[in-house]
């Protein structure tokens, strides 16, 4: 909010900023609800159960956290350890075996927060990438569980 040449939005706390970002993401990701909660990444916009047993946290990246039993998650993540960075044209993808997460970054030279809160189409592209990866995680999880 700008009043008499002064921008009052700079007075927002981090929690207020994350709450506004969560509301915006919830609007852009029409079937998902983001809330500001404490996550492994700190206080961030988080979607609990973005996909079956999978949470998503949006910070400077989008992080996908499967909530699987410890003995299963290692096997599932191992299937994703060689995921190509450039698999998706608008994003870079990495597997973080140590933190049991998949991470999605913007293209080199860009940052997800610079675009995702302003551009609905970009948010929709990110949502599609996240859904694709979540579906693949879920399918791998089911294969691992039937083998156990």
N, C-alpha and C positions, 0 to 999 in steps of 0.2 A: 504494500500500500504506500503510495506517495502522497504526502500532504505538505503543502508549502515548500516544495523542493527537497523534502527530506524523505528518504525511503525507510519506512518503519519495519520492513521485512528483515532488515539486518538485526533487529532486536529479538527476533524469534530464537527460542532455544533450539538445541539440536533435536529434542523430542518433538517440538512443534513442527520443525522442518520435516522430520521423518514422517510424522502424522500426515502432513499435507502431501508428501510424496506417495505415501501408502494409498491415500484417497485417489490420487491421480492414476496410479497403477491399477487400482480396482476398477476405475472407469474404463481405462484402455484395454485391460485384460478382462473382457466382459464376463467370463465365466469363473473368474478367480477373485478371491478377496484377500488383499494384503493388509496386514496390520503392523504397526510398529512394535516390535518385541526384541528382547535381548536374544541374540542368536550367536552361533560360533564366530560370527564376523563383527559382533558388537551390536549396538542398538540400530537395527536396520528394518527396512520394509521387507516383511516376510509373509509368505503364503504357506500356511500349514496345510498339508495334504493337497499340494498343487496337483499331484497325481497320487494314486494309491500308495501310501507309505513313503511318499517323497515330498520333502519340503523344498521351497525355493526362496533364496535370499537375494535381494537386489542391493548392491552397493556400487563400487566402481566396476563391478562385474556382476554377472548372474551366477549364483552358486546353487547347484543341485545336490541336496543332501538326502540320500536314501536312508530310511529309518528301518534297517533290517537287522536281524540278529548278528552279533559280532562274527560268529563262525561262517556266516553266509556272505556278509558284505565284502569280505576280503576276496572271496571267489568271484563275486559279481564284478567288483571293481577291476580285477585282473583282466577280465574280458575287454575292458575299455582302456587299458594302459597304452595302447598304440593308436588311439584315435587320431586321425589326421587333423592337424591344427586348422587347415584351410578347408575343411569339409563343407562348411556353409559360407556362401559368398560374402555375406555382410558381417560375419563374426569369426572369431578365432576360438577354438575349443581345446581344452586341456583336461587331463585326468590327474587329480591329486590323490594318489594312493594313500599317502600318509594321513590325510584328513578325510578320506572316504567321501570325496565329492568330485563332481564334474564341474568345470568352470567354463563360462562363456564370456568372452571379452569382445569389445567392439573391434573393428578393423584397426590395424596399426595406425597410430596417429589420431585416433578418435577415442572417446570415452563414453561408455553407456549412459552415465548420468547426464551428460551434456545434451543427449538427444531423447532418451526414452520418456522423460517427463513432459516433453514439449510436442513430440511427434507421434500421433496415434498410429500411423502406418509403420513406423520403426518399432513401436511397442508390439504391434501385431506380428511383425517379422520375428522379433525376439520370442514372443509367445509360441510361435510355430516351431522354432528351433528347440525351445525348452520342452514342448510337448513331444517332439520327435525323440529327443534324448530320453525323456521319462518313459516313453513307451518301450524303447529299447532296453532300458534298465529293468523295467517290469518284466519283459519277456525273458531276459537273461536270469532274473531272480526266480522266475517260475521254473526255468530249466534246471537251475542249480537245486532248487527245493525238491524237484522230482527225482534228482539223482542222489539226494541225501538219504 
